[in-house]
């Protein structure tokens, strides 16, 4: 899997300071895409072991609240195995830091039923995600005032509560950072 960018200190894509990995590759073709270069699966550099180690070193500070994975499309079938590997190791090292994942796939109709890629991989990824920023970017619904999203249709889904409740539960910023218990 290639990655387009790595930010060691990001305060725009989730609560608190976070490490943010932008993966390469997306199939959604959103009009007005905010990261148009990142749609090519071959864009950027190979996500090597050295880069993965850089992620963990960058997160190894008390002021880092967690990890964001966005792109591109982290849940694209081509990206799922490496995204899972990064998330598993991150939670092993930092069990109390949160993972936020951004996806344009429809949560209820594509992600939960396992209709994208390997359903077992997707289920494993979801078990590690605290908040899923969900929904395709819609240029006609762009709103720069929204926290952590880019268009009004996008939702912040509290994945742990959703899986426990059996229905979609939204995360709200007033709760504070989503942190695994």
N, C-alpha and C positions, 0 to 999 in steps of 0.2 A: 504494500500500500504506500502511496505517496502522500506527502503532506505539503501544504501550501505555505504554512506559516506557524510559528510557535511564539507565543507571548509568555514570558516568564512572570509578568505582573500586569494583569488586566483587571480593570475596575468597571468595565462597560457591559460585560456579558454575564453578569451574575452578581450576587451580593458579596461584598468584601473584595479583597484582593484575591485573584485566582490565576492559575496557570491555564492557558488556553491553547489548544491544539486545533488548527484548521486543517482538516483532511482535504485531499483532492478527490474530485469526482462527484458528479451529481447528474441525475436523470430527469429532474423536474422541469427544466427549461422555464423558470419563472420570468415573466416579463419584468424588466428592470432589476434583475438580480443584483444584489449588492456586492457580490464577489464573483463577477463573471469569469475571471481567469481560473477560478477554482473548480469549474464544472468539468474540466478535462481530467480524467483519471491519471494521465501521464504528467500533469503539471507538477512543478515543485521538485522535491527530492524524496528519495526512498526513506521511509521511516525505519531507520536502523536502530540497533541496540544502543548505540552511543546517543542518539537523539532521545530515545526512551529514557535512558539514564539521566539525561539533562532535564527531562520533565520531572522526574522524581527528586532530583537535587533541588530544582527550583521550588518544588512544593514543600520541601523540608524546612519550613520556617513557620513559626507560630502565627505570623500575620497572614499566611496564605490559607484561605477558607476552603479551597477545593480546586477541582479540575473541571474545565469546560471542554467538550469536544463538539466542534461544529465544522462548517466547511463552506463548500461542498456538502455532501450528504454522508454523515457517519454510518447510517443504517443501510446504505447501498450494499447489495450483496457482496460486491468485491471488497468492501471495507470492513465488513462484520468481523472476520476472524482477528484482524489486527486490533480493531477497536476493543473487542472483548479482552484480548491479551493485555492491552494497556490498562483497561479498567480493573481487571482482576488483580494485577500487580499493584496498582494504585491503592485499592481497598485493602490489600494485604499489608502494605506499608503504612497507610494512613486510614485506618478504619473509621475515624471520627470526622474525616473531611468529606465534603459532599462532592458528588459528580453530577454535573449538568450536561445533558446531551440535547442538541438541536436537530430536529428532523422535520422535513417537509412531508413525509409519509403520513397518511391519516391514521391517528392513534387507534380509534375504535374499529375501523374497517380494514386496515392493512397491517399495523404493527401488532396489536393484541392477538388477532387470529393467526398470526404467523404467515402472512401472505407475501412477505418479502424475504428472499434468500432462504437461509436455513432457519427453520422455525425454532430449533433447539438453541441455536446461537442467539437469536433475537430474544428468546426467553431468558437466557443467561445474562445478556446485556441489560435487559430491563430489571433484573434482580439486583443490579449494581447501581442503577441510575436513581438518583434522588429526585431530580426535577427534569422533566422532558419539556423543552420549549418546542411546541408542536404547531405545525401548519406551514403550508407553502407561503412564501413571500408573495403578497399581492400589492403591486405597485399602486393600484387605485385605492388601497386602504392604508397606505403609508402614513405613519404617525411617529415622528421623532420624539414625542413626549412620553411614549410608552416605555416602562422599564423593561429592559432585557429582550424586547421583541421589536420588530420593524414594521409590522402591519397589524391592524386591529383584529384580524381573524386569528392571529396566532395566540396560543394559550400556554400557560405555565402549569403543567400537570404534575402534581405530587404523586410520583409513581408508587412509592411505598404505600401511601394511604389508598390509592386507587386499587392496587392489587389486593389489599386487605379488605376493602369495602366491596369489591366487585362492580364498582361503578366509578366513573371519572371524577376525581377530586382535584380541584384546582389549588395550586399553591398561590399564596398571596404574600406580597412583600411585607405586610404588617406582621407576619409570623416571625420574621427574621430569617436568617439563612437556613436552608434545608440541610440538616446534618443528620447523618445516619446515627441511630441509637445503638 
